[in-house]
Amino acid sequence: MSDLTAIYYTANIISDYFAQNVREQLLKAIGDLPLISVSKKPLDFGRGSTNICVGDTPRSQVNIYRQALIGAKAAKTKYIAMAEDDVLYSPAHFKYRSPPGVFFYNVGAWGMFTWSEPLFTCKLNGRRNLSGLICERDLFIEAMEERFSLWPDDNKIDKSIFGEPGKYDKQLGTTSHPTEVFYANPPNIVFSHQTALSFEGLGTRKRAGQIRATEIPYWGTAEKILKLYKP
């Protein structure tokens, strides 16, 4: 049995076309690793994967972490890797394992803005996002259960600090955990799009990274990749 499970979480908001392309790439990237999907509508990845349908719950930052926690609890492996519904994952990403007691973030991802001309962009220092997290299953469960026990009322949660474990522990008053970063090569591709929850903030004012390219190894041209979002 493999020692890592991919936890795919989705609000089932993105188009079926885009979602299918992302899921096909995820299956290629994980190979024989087990996969658990946590969705608001029934979802069949096939290939022996497990789906947990949470129903029509409100779409929110907090519920993203609830879905991730549900998936983690269902996993049977030592490690888990988060998989977001608008990220193209490379096989290299799932080769990494976190050091003991550490939240391990892949910060080498490239971004693509779906509202502009086809272009890959990357920030120099990267960013620790939930979509790039690999960690021990028990560590994630422990951290999330502590968080939800301290903040049982969604209406009293400051959404601006309800983010990645290890980044916002102090602000949330939870046990502090270290984070470390890694750079998988080939990188993951993160789409910025109008149906993303984060789009409600900056929208199209979101700034591109300092490094930009029209083509990168493994993925090919930005024009080709953008067509996975819209034909």
C-alpha positions in Angstrom: 0.0 0.0 0.0 1.3 3.5 -0.9 2.1 5.9 2.0 0.3 8.9 0.5 -3.3 9.7 -0.4 -4.4 12.6 -2.6 -7.3 14.6 -1.1 -9.3 16.3 -3.9 -11.8 18.9 -2.7 -14.3 20.9 -4.8 -17.3 23.1 -4.5 -18.5 21.9 -8.0 -18.6 25.5 -9.2 -16.2 25.3 -12.1 -17.3 24.2 -15.6 -17.6 20.5 -16.3 -15.1 20.9 -19.2 -12.4 22.5 -17.0 -13.1 20.1 -14.1 -12.7 17.0 -16.3 -9.4 18.3 -17.7 -8.1 18.9 -14.2 -9.2 15.5 -13.0 -7.7 13.7 -15.9 -4.3 15.3 -15.2 -4.6 14.5 -11.5 -5.1 10.8 -12.3 -2.0 10.9 -14.5 0.0 12.7 -11.8 -0.8 10.4 -8.9 -0.3 7.1 -10.7 -1.2 4.3 -8.4 -1.7 6.5 -5.3 -5.1 6.3 -3.5 -7.5 9.2 -4.1 -10.3 10.5 -2.0 -12.6 13.2 -3.4 -14.8 15.4 -1.2 -17.4 17.2 -3.2 -20.8 18.9 -3.0 -22.2 16.8 -5.7 -21.6 13.0 -6.3 -18.3 12.5 -8.2 -16.9 9.4 -9.7 -13.2 9.6 -10.6 -13.2 5.8 -11.3 -10.2 3.6 -10.7 -11.3 2.6 -7.2 -11.3 6.1 -5.8 -13.5 7.1 -2.9 -16.0 10.0 -3.1 -17.5 11.7 -0.1 -20.4 14.0 -1.0 -21.1 16.6 1.7 -24.2 18.1 0.0 -25.1 21.6 -0.7 -23.1 23.3 2.0 -22.4 27.1 1.8 -19.3 28.0 -0.2 -16.7 29.5 2.0 -13.0 29.5 3.0 -14.0 27.7 6.2 -15.8 24.9 4.4 -12.7 24.3 2.2 -10.9 23.2 5.3 -13.9 21.2 6.5 -13.9 19.2 3.3 -10.1 18.7 3.5 -10.5 17.4 7.1 -13.2 15.0 6.0 -11.0 13.7 3.3 -8.0 13.4 5.7 -10.0 11.4 8.2 -11.1 8.9 5.5 -7.5 8.4 4.4 -5.5 5.3 5.6 -2.0 6.4 4.7 0.7 8.1 6.7 0.8 11.1 4.4 -1.8 13.2 2.5 -1.5 15.6 -0.4 -4.1 18.3 -1.0 -5.5 18.5 -4.5 -7.5 21.5 -5.6 -10.0 21.5 -8.4 -8.4 24.3 -10.4 -4.8 23.1 -10.2 -2.9 21.0 -12.8 -0.6 18.7 -10.8 2.7 17.4 -12.1 3.8 13.8 -11.2 6.9 15.2 -9.4 4.7 16.9 -6.8 3.5 13.6 -5.4 7.0 12.3 -5.0 7.7 14.5 -1.9 7.1 13.6 1.7 7.0 16.1 4.6 9.6 16.0 7.5 8.0 14.8 10.8 5.7 17.4 12.4 6.0 19.9 9.5 3.5 21.3 7.0 5.3 21.0 3.7 4.3 23.4 0.9 5.2 23.2 -2.8 5.9 26.9 -3.6 7.2 26.3 -7.1 3.9 26.6 -8.8 3.3 28.7 -11.9 0.0 30.7 -12.4 -2.2 31.4 -15.3 -4.8 34.2 -15.5 -7.7 33.0 -17.6 -8.9 36.6 -18.4 -5.7 37.7 -20.1 -3.5 36.6 -23.0 -2.0 33.1 -22.5 1.0 33.5 -20.2 2.6 31.5 -17.4 3.7 33.6 -14.4 5.6 32.8 -11.2 6.4 34.7 -8.1 10.1 34.8 -7.0 9.5 33.6 -3.4 6.4 31.5 -4.1 3.5 31.2 -1.8 2.4 28.5 0.7 -1.0 27.5 -0.5 -3.3 24.7 0.7 -3.3 23.3 -2.8 0.4 22.6 -2.5 0.4 21.0 0.9 1.8 17.6 1.7 1.9 16.5 5.3 1.3 13.7 7.8 -2.3 12.7 8.0 -2.5 12.7 11.8 -0.8 16.1 12.0 -3.4 17.7 9.7 -6.3 16.1 11.5 -5.0 17.2 14.9 -4.4 20.8 13.7 -7.8 21.1 12.0 -9.7 19.6 14.9 -8.1 22.0 17.3 -8.9 24.9 15.0 -12.6 24.0 14.7 -12.9 23.3 18.5 -11.6 26.8 19.2 -13.8 28.4 16.5 -17.1 26.5 16.4 -19.2 29.4 15.1 -18.5 30.3 11.5 -20.0 33.7 12.0 -17.3 34.6 14.5 -14.4 33.5 12.5 -12.1 36.1 10.9 -11.9 34.7 7.4 -8.8 36.6 6.6 -6.8 34.4 9.1 -8.6 31.1 8.5 -5.9 29.9 6.2 -3.1 27.4 5.7 -1.9 25.4 8.8 1.4 26.6 10.0 0.9 30.1 8.6 -1.9 31.4 10.8 -1.6 29.3 14.0 -0.6 32.3 16.1 -3.5 34.5 14.9 -6.0 31.7 15.4 -4.6 30.9 18.9 -3.8 27.3 18.0 -0.7 25.1 18.6 2.1 26.5 16.5 3.5 24.2 13.8 6.6 24.7 11.6 6.4 24.9 7.8 8.9 24.1 5.2 8.8 24.6 1.4 9.9 22.6 -1.7 10.0 23.2 -5.4 8.7 20.3 -7.5 9.9 20.2 -11.1 7.9 20.2 -13.3 5.8 22.7 -11.4 2.1 22.7 -10.8 -0.1 25.1 -12.7 -2.6 27.2 -10.7 -5.5 28.8 -12.6 -6.8 32.2 -11.6 -10.4 32.5 -12.8 -13.7 34.3 -12.3 -15.3 31.4 -10.5 -12.5 31.0 -7.9 -13.4 31.9 -4.3 -10.4 34.2 -4.2 -11.6 36.1 -7.2 -14.1 37.9 -5.0 -11.2 39.8 -3.5 -8.8 41.3 -6.1 -10.6 40.1 -9.2 -8.7 40.9 -12.4 -6.6 43.4 -10.4 -4.5 40.4 -9.1 -0.9 41.0 -10.0 1.1 38.5 -12.1 4.4 37.1 -10.8 7.8 38.6 -11.7 8.8 35.7 -13.8 6.8 35.1 -17.0 6.9 32.7 -19.9 4.9 31.6 -22.9 6.2 28.0 -22.7 7.6 25.8 -19.9 9.0 22.2 -20.0 6.5 19.3 -19.5 3.4 21.5 -19.9 4.2 23.1 -23.3 2.8 26.4 -24.4 0.6 28.7 -22.3 -1.9 28.8 -25.2 -2.3 25.0 -25.1 -2.8 25.0 -21.3 -5.3 27.8 -21.4 -7.5 25.7 -23.7 -7.9 23.2 -20.8 -9.9 26.0 -19.1 -11.9 27.0 -22.1 -11.7 25.5 -25.6 
